[in-house]
Amino acid sequence: MQTYNLFATILVAFTNGAKDNINFDELTTFTGLADNLPTAGATESCIYDPLNGLFRFWDRKNGGEADTLSGSFPFYGNGTFTQMVEKEGNATSDSVAGTAFVSIKDNGNFIYIADFDSGDIFQYDLDSDELGQELNTGVVGVNGLCYDEEGQMLYATNVGVDFDAETRVPLAGIANVKRFNLGDNLYTAEAVYTSGDPLYDSSDELVKETNDDYVAITGEENYVFHPNGCTVKDGMVYFVETRPDGLGGLLVYDIDEDSFVLNTETPGYSGDGLITVGNILIMSSWGDGSETGGFLSYYDLDNYPDGEFVMSGATGLNSPADIGVDPFGTICIPSLQTGDIYFYKFSAPGAGYRLLDKVFDFASESGLPFGAGTYAITNDPNRGTYAFINIHTSDTYVPDIHEINADASLNESDSSGFGYEKNQNLRNTVVNAANYGSASYWGLVAVGDFLYTTDLSGLLLEINIAEEDVTNYVELLQSGDSYGDAYLRGVCVDPDDESMLYVADANGYAYSIDTSNDTVELDGEGYLISNEWVVKTIYAGEDILDQNGMYAQSFLPNDCTVSNGKVYFVGTEGPLIIYDTTGETWMYNADVLNVQSYTIASVGNTLVVGIPEGGNEPYVAVSTMSDDGIRSPFQIVATSTQFYFILSVTIDYENGAIVVAGANAGDSYMSFIQSDDLMMEQDTPAPTDSTVAMDSTEETESPTEDNSTPSPTENDSGANNLSIILSIICGLILYLHL
């Protein structure tokens, strides 16, 4: 049974570091629940389901039915809102409250849902979409939930406040925290905190209740903490409270020491929901008595215990309740009283994905008379550089390789230096250029001492950087086609077997190339006659079904990347296309990506795509992979006009960066997005990346698996095609930019 570590994903995506500029950017508001007919809905809790890429909530005004919203909604503005009323027996109650995601190895994936009126906790099975085992806290009023994955403990809070009274007052002996061991399947409630238990501050001083009216009601002179939202981070459980007087503190429970520390100075106002993003606590509050209304505030745990909650930019919220977050910092905030669900994007320097304020201008930085431009970049970890082919000086089969230094490019203290290294004048000893037209290089990938590049018109070339020579190549043409009939774009490498390459042909083909045998046969002049590369046509325009085995569709693949035995393609049509190399099967997924893309890259369990334009600006989006495929929709991590028209992305996994190549009216630029989430050990196989060109609708003949390199016929169509294509691209890019 597949399980998912959502919290580990979030902790990696938002790691510790300098956080002097934390941002909460408003994305959109979902009103579909509030506008639901015949009964307007509302929910107290919104939670992200990483298994299915969905935001989930339970409608308190419609019997507690389970509802879902596509994870892509906050960014694309469209998505599926599903009300599971047709699933009999799945309604919970009209008093459901907090939720918690739980994934237990060999046991299942669940969302637990607190029911305020009964004191029960519902178990919702994400693998079957059905209700399962119920837990009982033994007292009504259960509210917030959070899960300690390491200890497999579910924590449940009870505020202990009479919310129905005309003036809210505490309830004697009710406020508590209980926990359930989900690992032993006994589901027995254990008290962790009970109203009146002595609580001490960081100076080990006993905290007393200062409100005499509350002492009279509860009979407790000790401070009574009224826990609401909670979250678990590094062996600590953090609680915020909802007090009747609107005040509130922060309570921290050390799991190993079984001890509490109470701070009544911060936040100083009542809280509701609580989540952890990296080392940041984020809390929702209905208000502190000011005119800001409800809001989010945050606490930097790097400053604990001397830190404090700080007001965020997410203000003016109506009754913000229990909040959720996806792995990329998209926060969903349900309004309990209106039914609306607000979406904000959290980001911070030193955490998450951050766009650097520097752009490499190929033309000005290279200093060449004709400038420099590219349609493809690749990270070359062996050389510590980003390599590209200058398209303005590479119209022959002698590619003009350029490099910039990775460390210099990512030095944020230097706003201009990029470590531009050299113009690598290569030789070509194997390609008889007289038999071909002018070259047009698109895809590019680094593999050890080699670069592999696709020539748009039909060749895959091997470039030996150490020897500064083009040393091998193969024609990727269909039966009956000649040079110039292909439309090769992306090339990618399998990081687990670097002899296996894959190529995307935008005419509707995809190839696998086994380069393990590099033996070549040359003629008397040193030109290639044949080689031992094994070429296989793995896709030839056939219809492919989606992940549910439905909606057959064919594709024009633009680019590819390989991870964990699967080749991921992006194309003109929009969905993510997936080829399983083990079973040699195809599928596509339009739920996680449904927009045209020309470039894709991967490292570890992270996929990155570049989208030429999203609304008014191009953007870069990221998704994570689980063991059985992609479940999380691609989320935008950076959008900017400085990307121009995105043609290529590559990942520098040593420096934790996405490098973006864009073009504008024939000029090329390089931008940088950094994230610690992308960093891996230096001995990790290089990530795969490549690039693509514009669209083509040329028809091709039936596929062939012939791996020989036939004697080419003279064909000057490559030069003509290149001239036409460049003119079209420049005009289109200029039009799109304007």
KOLTOR-511761 format. One line per 8 residues: their letters; for each residue x, y, z of C-alpha. Coordinates in nm, 2 decimals. Example, Ala and Ser with C-alpha at 12.3 -4.5 7.8 and 13.67 -1.06 7.14 Angstrom:
<nodes>
as	1.23:-0.45:0.78; 1.37:-0.11:0.71
</nodes>
This chain:
<nodes>
mqtynlfa	0.00:0.00:0.00; 0.14:0.34:-0.10; 0.18:0.59:0.17; 0.27:0.96:0.16; 0.49:1.18:0.38; 0.32:1.52:0.33; 0.49:1.69:0.62; 0.84:1.57:0.52
tilvaftn	0.77:1.72:0.18; 0.66:2.05:0.33; 0.96:2.06:0.56; 1.20:2.00:0.27; 1.02:2.26:0.05; 1.04:2.53:0.32; 1.37:2.48:0.50; 1.54:2.70:0.76
gakdninf	1.73:3.01:0.67; 1.71:3.39:0.67; 1.35:3.49:0.67; 1.36:3.87:0.69; 1.09:3.91:0.42; 0.81:3.66:0.46; 0.53:3.71:0.21; 0.16:3.61:0.21
delttftg	0.03:3.69:-0.14; -0.34:3.67:-0.21; -0.43:3.43:-0.49; -0.81:3.39:-0.52; -1.12:3.31:-0.33; -1.34:3.00:-0.39; -1.71:3.08:-0.35; -1.85:2.76:-0.49
ladnlpta	-1.93:2.62:-0.15; -2.10:2.94:-0.03; -2.29:2.96:-0.35; -2.41:2.60:-0.33; -2.78:2.55:-0.39; -3.03:2.48:-0.24; -2.83:2.52:0.09; -2.53:2.75:0.10
gatesciy	-2.24:2.55:0.24; -1.97:2.63:0.50; -1.68:2.45:0.65; -1.46:2.49:0.95; -1.15:2.32:0.81; -0.97:2.30:0.48; -0.69:2.04:0.43; -0.47:1.94:0.14
dplnglfr	-0.48:1.57:0.02; -0.14:1.50:-0.13; -0.24:1.16:-0.26; -0.49:1.30:-0.50; -0.38:1.66:-0.54; -0.71:1.79:-0.39; -0.82:2.04:-0.12; -1.08:1.87:0.09
fwdrkngg	-1.34:2.00:0.33; -1.66:1.88:0.50; -1.98:2.09:0.46; -2.13:2.16:0.80; -2.45:2.30:0.64; -2.52:1.99:0.43; -2.48:1.71:0.67; -2.10:1.71:0.68
eadtlsgs	-2.07:1.58:0.32; -1.72:1.53:0.18; -1.63:1.79:-0.08; -1.32:1.84:-0.29; -1.16:2.11:-0.50; -0.88:2.06:-0.76; -0.54:2.15:-0.62; -0.48:2.36:-0.93
fpfygngt	-0.77:2.60:-0.87; -0.58:2.86:-0.67; -0.34:2.92:-0.97; -0.54:2.84:-1.28; -0.88:2.97:-1.16; -1.05:2.66:-1.30; -1.09:2.33:-1.14; -1.34:2.06:-1.04
ftqmveke	-1.56:2.12:-0.73; -1.69:1.78:-0.63; -1.97:1.71:-0.38; -1.97:1.35:-0.28; -2.34:1.35:-0.18; -2.39:1.05:-0.41; -2.17:0.84:-0.19; -2.42:0.70:0.07
gnatsdsv	-2.30:0.69:0.43; -2.02:0.94:0.38; -2.18:1.23:0.55; -2.03:1.30:0.88; -2.22:1.56:1.08; -2.32:1.93:1.08; -2.07:2.00:1.36; -1.74:1.88:1.20
agtafvsi	-1.44:2.08:1.30; -1.06:2.03:1.26; -0.89:1.78:1.03; -0.56:1.60:1.01; -0.39:1.40:0.73; -0.25:1.06:0.84; -0.04:0.82:0.63; 0.06:0.49:0.80
kdngnfiy	0.28:0.25:0.63; 0.10:-0.08:0.54; -0.21:0.05:0.70; -0.35:0.33:0.48; -0.40:0.70:0.41; -0.67:0.89:0.60; -0.81:1.22:0.70; -0.94:1.24:1.05
iadfdsgd	-1.22:1.48:1.12; -1.32:1.61:1.46; -1.69:1.63:1.55; -1.76:1.90:1.80; -2.11:1.80:1.92; -2.04:1.43:1.97; -1.68:1.43:2.08; -1.61:1.17:1.81
ifqydlds	-1.34:1.17:1.55; -1.43:1.03:1.21; -1.18:0.84:1.00; -1.20:0.91:0.62; -1.02:0.65:0.41; -0.85:0.83:0.11; -0.79:0.50:-0.07; -1.16:0.41:-0.08
delgqeln	-1.33:0.74:-0.02; -1.53:0.59:0.27; -1.57:0.64:0.64; -1.40:0.39:0.87; -1.30:0.35:1.23; -1.44:0.62:1.47; -1.24:0.75:1.77; -1.41:0.88:2.09
tgvvgvng	-1.26:1.14:2.31; -1.52:1.08:2.59; -1.64:1.44:2.60; -1.82:1.68:2.36; -1.63:1.98:2.21; -1.34:1.81:2.03; -1.21:2.07:1.79; -0.85:2.08:1.66
lcydeegq	-0.64:1.78:1.53; -0.28:1.73:1.44; -0.06:1.43:1.38; 0.29:1.32:1.50; 0.41:1.10:1.22; 0.71:0.97:1.40; 0.52:0.86:1.71; 0.20:0.78:1.51
mlyatnvg	0.01:0.99:1.76; -0.31:1.19:1.68; -0.36:1.49:1.91; -0.71:1.62:1.97; -0.80:1.95:2.14; -1.10:2.06:2.33; -1.14:2.44:2.37; -1.36:2.41:2.68
vdfdaetr	-1.56:2.73:2.60; -1.94:2.77:2.59; -1.98:2.91:2.24; -2.36:2.92:2.26; -2.37:3.15:2.56; -2.46:3.52:2.51; -2.13:3.61:2.65; -1.87:3.33:2.60
vplagian	-1.74:3.18:2.92; -1.52:2.89:3.01; -1.66:2.55:3.09; -1.54:2.39:3.41; -1.31:2.09:3.37; -1.36:2.06:2.99; -1.05:2.21:2.82; -0.81:1.93:2.74
vkrfnlgd	-0.57:1.77:2.50; -0.59:1.40:2.43; -0.40:1.17:2.19; -0.46:0.84:2.02; -0.19:0.59:1.93; -0.28:0.50:1.57; 0.01:0.26:1.54; -0.13:-0.01:1.78
nlytaeav	-0.48:-0.01:1.63; -0.63:0.02:1.99; -0.74:0.38:1.94; -0.76:0.45:2.31; -0.77:0.81:2.43; -0.49:0.92:2.66; -0.50:1.26:2.84; -0.21:1.48:2.77
ytsgdply	-0.34:1.80:2.93; -0.65:1.85:3.15; -0.81:2.18:3.26; -0.63:2.30:3.58; -0.31:2.11:3.53; -0.02:2.33:3.63; 0.16:2.50:3.34; 0.50:2.67:3.36
dssdelvk	0.66:2.94:3.15; 1.01:2.93:3.01; 1.15:3.06:3.34; 0.99:2.76:3.51; 0.74:2.99:3.69; 0.39:2.86:3.75; 0.14:3.05:3.55; -0.17:3.16:3.74
etnddyva	-0.51:3.27:3.60; -0.55:3.65:3.63; -0.92:3.67:3.54; -1.11:3.63:3.87; -1.44:3.57:3.69; -1.29:3.26:3.52; -1.15:3.14:3.85; -1.50:3.16:4.00
itgeenyv	-1.64:2.96:3.71; -1.38:2.69:3.68; -1.26:2.68:4.04; -0.91:2.67:3.90; -0.65:2.92:4.01; -0.40:2.78:3.77; -0.41:2.92:3.42; -0.65:2.72:3.21
fhpngctv	-0.53:2.69:2.85; -0.81:2.66:2.60; -0.65:2.47:2.31; -0.78:2.50:1.96; -0.54:2.46:1.66; -0.23:2.24:1.69; 0.07:2.13:1.48; 0.37:1.90:1.52
kdgmvyfv	0.73:2.00:1.44; 1.06:1.82:1.54; 0.92:1.64:1.85; 0.72:1.94:1.97; 0.35:1.99:1.96; 0.24:2.36:1.93; -0.10:2.47:2.05; -0.28:2.81:2.02
etrpdglg	-0.59:2.88:2.21; -0.93:3.05:2.19; -1.01:3.22:2.52; -1.35:3.37:2.59; -1.19:3.71:2.66; -1.01:3.71:2.32; -0.66:3.68:2.46; -0.44:3.38:2.39
gllvydid	-0.10:3.22:2.44; 0.12:2.96:2.29; 0.16:2.62:2.45; 0.45:2.39:2.36; 0.45:2.02:2.45; 0.78:1.83:2.44; 0.69:1.48:2.34; 1.00:1.31:2.47
edsfvlnt	1.01:1.50:2.80; 0.63:1.49:2.84; 0.64:1.85:2.96; 0.47:2.18:2.87; 0.60:2.54:2.84; 0.34:2.82:2.83; 0.39:3.17:2.68; 0.10:3.40:2.75
etpgysgd	0.27:3.71:2.60; 0.23:3.59:2.24; 0.03:3.60:2.03; -0.17:3.80:2.29; -0.50:3.73:2.10; -0.70:3.42:2.04; -0.60:3.18:1.76; -0.80:2.92:1.56
glitvgni	-0.61:2.71:1.31; -0.23:2.64:1.32; 0.01:2.49:1.06; 0.38:2.46:1.03; 0.56:2.55:0.70; 0.93:2.48:0.74; 1.03:2.65:1.06; 0.74:2.89:1.06
limsswgd	0.42:2.86:1.26; 0.12:3.01:1.08; -0.20:3.08:1.28; -0.54:3.20:1.18; -0.72:3.44:1.41; -1.07:3.59:1.40; -0.93:3.92:1.51; -0.75:4.11:1.78
gsetggfl	-1.01:4.38:1.83; -0.86:4.60:1.56; -1.01:4.70:1.23; -0.80:4.44:1.04; -1.07:4.18:1.09; -0.95:3.82:1.07; -0.60:3.75:0.97; -0.30:3.52:0.95
syydldny	0.00:3.57:1.18; 0.33:3.38:1.19; 0.60:3.29:1.44; 0.96:3.21:1.34; 1.07:2.91:1.54; 1.43:3.00:1.48; 1.36:3.27:1.75; 1.20:3.04:2.00
pdgefvms	1.14:3.09:2.29; 1.21:3.47:2.25; 1.01:3.52:1.93; 0.66:3.64:1.88; 0.37:3.61:1.64; 0.38:3.88:1.37; 0.08:4.00:1.16; 0.10:3.88:0.80
gatglnsp	-0.03:4.05:0.49; -0.33:3.82:0.49; -0.59:4.04:0.66; -0.95:4.14:0.63; -1.06:3.77:0.65; -1.40:3.68:0.77; -1.40:3.41:1.05; -1.08:3.23:0.93
adigvdpf	-1.09:2.88:1.08; -0.87:2.57:1.05; -0.62:2.63:0.77; -0.43:2.38:0.54; -0.13:2.40:0.32; 0.00:2.21:0.01; 0.37:2.12:-0.03; 0.43:2.45:-0.22
gticipsl	0.30:2.69:0.04; -0.05:2.74:-0.09; -0.26:2.81:0.22; -0.64:2.75:0.21; -0.84:2.95:0.47; -1.20:2.86:0.52; -1.44:3.12:0.64; -1.68:2.94:0.88
qtgdiyfy	-1.94:3.21:0.87; -1.96:3.28:0.50; -1.85:2.96:0.33; -1.59:3.12:0.12; -1.24:2.97:0.11; -0.95:3.21:0.07; -0.62:3.11:-0.09; -0.28:3.27:-0.02
kfsapgag	0.07:3.19:-0.13; 0.34:3.18:0.14; 0.70:3.25:0.05; 1.01:3.37:0.21; 1.38:3.43:0.13; 1.57:3.13:0.25; 1.25:2.92:0.23; 1.05:2.79:-0.06
yrlldkvf	1.12:2.91:-0.42; 1.26:3.26:-0.47; 1.34:3.43:-0.80; 1.68:3.61:-0.80; 1.69:3.97:-0.91; 1.94:3.91:-1.19; 1.92:3.82:-1.55; 2.19:3.69:-1.78
dfasesgl	2.16:3.86:-2.12; 2.33:3.63:-2.37; 2.41:3.90:-2.62; 2.56:4.16:-2.39; 2.74:3.92:-2.16; 2.91:3.72:-2.44; 3.05:4.03:-2.61; 3.04:3.85:-2.94
pfgagtya	2.98:4.06:-3.26; 2.67:3.87:-3.34; 2.56:3.82:-2.98; 2.46:3.49:-2.83; 2.13:3.32:-2.81; 1.99:2.98:-2.73; 1.68:2.76:-2.73; 1.84:2.51:-2.48
itndpnrg	2.04:2.51:-2.17; 2.17:2.23:-1.95; 2.33:2.20:-1.61; 2.68:2.03:-1.64; 2.76:1.93:-1.29; 3.10:1.78:-1.38; 3.22:2.12:-1.50; 3.01:2.34:-1.26
tyafinih	2.86:2.53:-1.55; 2.54:2.59:-1.74; 2.61:2.51:-2.11; 2.42:2.63:-2.42; 2.47:2.63:-2.79; 2.48:2.97:-2.96; 2.21:2.95:-3.23; 2.34:3.26:-3.41
tsdtyvpd	2.68:3.10:-3.49; 2.59:2.73:-3.50; 2.42:2.68:-3.84; 2.68:2.41:-3.93; 2.76:2.08:-3.77; 3.02:2.25:-3.56; 2.82:2.35:-3.25; 2.93:2.67:-3.09
iheinada	2.93:2.58:-2.71; 2.92:2.85:-2.45; 2.93:2.82:-2.07; 2.87:3.03:-1.76; 2.98:2.95:-1.41; 2.71:2.81:-1.19; 2.84:2.95:-0.86; 2.90:3.30:-1.00
slnesdss	2.55:3.30:-1.16; 2.38:3.22:-0.83; 2.59:3.46:-0.61; 2.31:3.69:-0.48; 2.56:3.95:-0.35; 2.67:4.02:-0.71; 2.39:4.16:-0.92; 2.57:4.12:-1.25
gfgyeknq	2.85:3.87:-1.25; 2.78:3.54:-1.42; 3.13:3.39:-1.47; 3.09:3.38:-1.85; 3.37:3.14:-1.94; 3.44:3.08:-2.31; 3.34:3.02:-2.66; 3.42:2.66:-2.72
nlrntvvn	3.52:2.61:-3.08; 3.44:2.25:-3.15; 3.55:2.03:-3.43; 3.33:1.79:-3.63; 3.50:1.47:-3.75; 3.20:1.24:-3.81; 2.92:1.44:-3.97; 2.95:1.51:-4.35
aanygsas	2.78:1.84:-4.35; 2.77:1.84:-4.73; 2.49:1.58:-4.70; 2.27:1.80:-4.48; 2.13:2.14:-4.46; 2.21:2.40:-4.20; 2.18:2.28:-3.84; 1.93:2.41:-3.59
ywglvavg	2.00:2.29:-3.23; 1.71:2.26:-2.98; 1.73:1.99:-2.71; 2.05:1.97:-2.50; 2.15:1.75:-2.21; 2.48:1.68:-2.02; 2.59:1.33:-1.95; 2.94:1.29:-1.80
dflyttdl	3.19:1.43:-2.05; 2.93:1.45:-2.32; 2.66:1.68:-2.44; 2.38:1.54:-2.65; 2.18:1.78:-2.87; 1.90:1.74:-3.12; 1.92:1.90:-3.46; 1.56:2.01:-3.54
sglllein	1.57:1.84:-3.88; 1.65:1.49:-3.77; 1.99:1.43:-3.61; 2.09:1.34:-3.25; 2.45:1.44:-3.20; 2.70:1.34:-2.93; 2.95:1.61:-2.83; 3.27:1.51:-2.64
iaeedvtn	3.35:1.82:-2.44; 3.69:1.70:-2.33; 3.79:1.63:-2.69; 3.60:1.94:-2.82; 3.46:1.72:-3.10; 3.13:1.59:-3.24; 3.20:1.22:-3.21; 2.88:1.03:-3.29
yvellqsg	2.53:1.09:-3.43; 2.22:0.91:-3.55; 1.93:1.00:-3.78; 1.59:0.99:-3.61; 1.37:0.96:-3.92; 1.06:0.76:-4.00; 1.06:0.52:-4.29; 1.05:0.71:-4.62
dsygdayl	1.14:1.04:-4.46; 1.46:1.23:-4.53; 1.66:1.49:-4.34; 1.43:1.79:-4.28; 1.11:1.59:-4.23; 1.16:1.54:-3.86; 1.09:1.80:-3.59; 1.32:1.69:-3.30
rgvcvdpd	1.30:1.90:-2.99; 1.37:1.77:-2.64; 1.63:1.51:-2.54; 1.66:1.36:-2.19; 1.87:1.10:-2.01; 1.78:0.83:-1.76; 1.98:0.92:-1.45; 1.97:0.55:-1.34
desmlyva	2.12:0.44:-1.68; 2.30:0.72:-1.85; 2.34:0.52:-2.17; 1.96:0.55:-2.23; 1.84:0.87:-2.40; 1.49:0.97:-2.51; 1.40:1.22:-2.77; 1.07:1.40:-2.84
dangyays	0.97:1.47:-3.20; 0.69:1.73:-3.22; 0.55:1.56:-3.53; 0.41:1.31:-3.29; 0.69:1.07:-3.23; 0.92:0.97:-2.94; 1.24:0.76:-2.95; 1.46:0.57:-2.70
idtsndtv	1.83:0.55:-2.79; 2.06:0.30:-2.62; 2.41:0.45:-2.65; 2.59:0.19:-2.44; 2.78:0.06:-2.74; 2.97:0.36:-2.88; 3.14:0.16:-3.16; 3.14:0.35:-3.49
eldgegyl	3.22:0.26:-3.85; 3.39:0.55:-4.05; 3.46:0.59:-4.41; 3.80:0.68:-4.56; 3.75:1.05:-4.48; 3.65:0.98:-4.12; 3.28:1.04:-4.17; 3.03:0.81:-3.99
isnewvvk	2.89:0.52:-4.19; 2.70:0.34:-3.90; 2.71:0.29:-3.53; 2.59:0.05:-3.27; 2.33:0.28:-3.10; 2.00:0.10:-3.07; 1.71:0.32:-3.17; 1.35:0.24:-3.10
tiyagedi	1.03:0.43:-3.19; 0.83:0.42:-2.86; 0.55:0.65:-2.97; 0.41:0.71:-3.32; 0.10:0.91:-3.27; -0.12:0.64:-3.12; -0.41:0.74:-2.89; -0.33:0.73:-2.52
ldqngmya	-0.57:0.68:-2.23; -0.57:0.90:-1.91; -0.48:0.77:-1.57; -0.83:0.64:-1.52; -0.82:0.45:-1.85; -1.05:0.70:-2.03; -1.06:0.97:-2.29; -0.82:0.85:-2.57
qsflpndc	-0.60:1.12:-2.71; -0.29:1.15:-2.92; -0.01:1.40:-2.86; 0.27:1.61:-3.01; 0.55:1.57:-2.75; 0.78:1.87:-2.70; 1.02:1.77:-2.43; 1.10:1.50:-2.17
tvsngkvy	1.26:1.41:-1.85; 1.32:1.07:-1.67; 1.27:0.98:-1.31; 1.23:0.64:-1.13; 1.17:0.44:-1.45; 0.92:0.68:-1.60; 0.97:0.92:-1.89; 0.76:1.24:-1.85
fvgtegpl	0.67:1.43:-2.16; 0.51:1.77:-2.21; 0.34:1.87:-2.53; 0.14:2.10:-2.73; -0.19:1.97:-2.60; -0.12:2.04:-2.24; -0.14:1.72:-2.02; 0.15:1.54:-1.86
iiydttge	0.23:1.23:-2.07; 0.40:0.94:-1.89; 0.59:0.64:-2.04; 0.66:0.35:-1.81; 1.00:0.21:-1.93; 0.94:-0.12:-1.75; 0.60:-0.21:-1.88; 0.64:0.00:-2.20
twmynadv	0.30:0.15:-2.14; 0.16:0.50:-2.18; -0.09:0.72:-2.00; -0.15:1.09:-1.96; -0.27:1.30:-1.67; -0.47:1.62:-1.74; -0.55:1.68:-1.37; -0.20:1.77:-1.27
lnvqsyti	-0.11:1.97:-1.58; -0.34:2.10:-1.86; -0.15:2.38:-2.03; 0.09:2.39:-2.32; 0.45:2.35:-2.22; 0.78:2.34:-2.41; 1.01:2.22:-2.14; 1.03:1.99:-1.84
asvgntlv	1.31:1.89:-1.60; 1.34:1.67:-1.29; 1.55:1.60:-0.99; 1.47:1.35:-0.71; 1.09:1.36:-0.67; 1.05:1.71:-0.81; 0.92:1.79:-1.16; 0.96:2.14:-1.31
vgipeggn	0.79:2.28:-1.62; 0.82:2.62:-1.79; 0.50:2.77:-1.93; 0.55:3.03:-2.21; 0.27:3.25:-2.08; 0.02:3.22:-1.79; -0.23:3.50:-1.82; 0.00:3.80:-1.87
epyvavst	0.33:3.65:-1.76; 0.52:3.33:-1.82; 0.57:3.11:-1.52; 0.76:2.81:-1.38; 0.56:2.54:-1.20; 0.66:2.25:-0.98; 0.51:1.91:-0.88; 0.61:1.62:-0.66
msddgirs	0.61:1.25:-0.75; 0.49:0.97:-0.53; 0.58:0.60:-0.57; 0.28:0.53:-0.81; 0.30:0.85:-1.01; 0.21:1.21:-1.01; -0.07:1.31:-0.77; 0.00:1.68:-0.70
pfqivats	-0.10:1.94:-0.96; 0.18:2.16:-1.08; 0.20:2.47:-0.86; 0.34:2.80:-0.98; 0.66:2.89:-0.79; 0.76:3.20:-0.99; 0.61:3.42:-1.25; 0.77:3.72:-1.41
tqfyfils	0.80:3.91:-1.74; 1.18:3.86:-1.70; 1.13:3.50:-1.82; 1.01:3.64:-2.16; 0.90:3.33:-2.37; 1.02:3.02:-2.18; 1.19:2.77:-2.40; 1.41:2.57:-2.16
vtidyeng	1.45:2.49:-1.79; 1.73:2.29:-1.62; 1.79:2.21:-1.26; 2.12:2.27:-1.08; 2.08:2.02:-0.79; 2.41:2.11:-0.63; 2.32:2.47:-0.58; 1.95:2.42:-0.55
aivvagan	1.84:2.63:-0.86; 1.61:2.62:-1.15; 1.77:2.79:-1.45; 1.53:2.94:-1.70; 1.61:3.03:-2.06; 1.37:3.26:-2.24; 1.36:3.45:-2.56; 1.23:3.79:-2.67
agdsymsf	1.23:3.89:-3.04; 1.54:3.68:-3.11; 1.74:3.78:-2.80; 1.79:3.52:-2.52; 1.80:3.56:-2.15; 1.87:3.34:-1.84; 1.69:3.37:-1.50; 1.74:3.18:-1.18
iqsddlmm	1.50:3.05:-0.91; 1.66:2.90:-0.59; 1.52:2.65:-0.35; 1.68:2.42:-0.10; 1.42:2.17:-0.20; 1.62:2.10:-0.51; 1.95:2.04:-0.34; 2.09:1.68:-0.35
eqdtpapt	2.42:1.51:-0.27; 2.69:1.57:-0.53; 2.71:1.20:-0.62; 2.35:1.20:-0.72; 2.30:1.12:-1.09; 2.26:1.44:-1.29; 1.90:1.56:-1.34; 1.75:1.54:-1.69
dstvamds	1.66:1.84:-1.90; 1.62:1.96:-2.25; 1.42:2.21:-2.45; 1.18:2.24:-2.73; 1.08:2.46:-3.02; 0.75:2.59:-3.15; 0.47:2.38:-3.28; 0.45:2.18:-3.61
teetespt	0.17:2.01:-3.79; 0.37:1.82:-4.05; 0.25:1.47:-4.11; 0.49:1.18:-4.10; 0.50:0.82:-4.23; 0.47:0.50:-4.03; 0.74:0.43:-3.76; 1.05:0.22:-3.80
ednstpsp	1.29:0.07:-3.55; 1.58:0.06:-3.78; 1.89:0.18:-3.59; 2.12:0.21:-3.88; 2.24:0.55:-4.02; 2.14:0.54:-4.39; 2.35:0.73:-4.65; 2.18:1.06:-4.65
tendsgan	2.07:1.23:-4.97; 2.16:1.59:-5.03; 1.88:1.80:-4.89; 1.90:2.18:-4.84; 1.55:2.20:-4.68; 1.71:2.23:-4.34; 1.85:2.57:-4.41; 1.53:2.69:-4.56
nlsiilsi	1.33:2.54:-4.27; 1.56:2.71:-4.02; 1.52:3.05:-4.18; 1.14:3.02:-4.19; 1.12:2.88:-3.84; 1.34:3.15:-3.69; 1.14:3.42:-3.86; 0.81:3.28:-3.73
icglilyl	0.95:3.23:-3.38; 1.09:3.58:-3.35; 0.77:3.73:-3.48; 0.55:3.52:-3.25; 0.77:3.58:-2.94; 0.77:3.96:-3.00; 0.39:3.95:-3.04; 0.34:3.75:-2.73
hl	0.57:3.97:-2.53; 0.40:4.28:-2.65
</nodes>
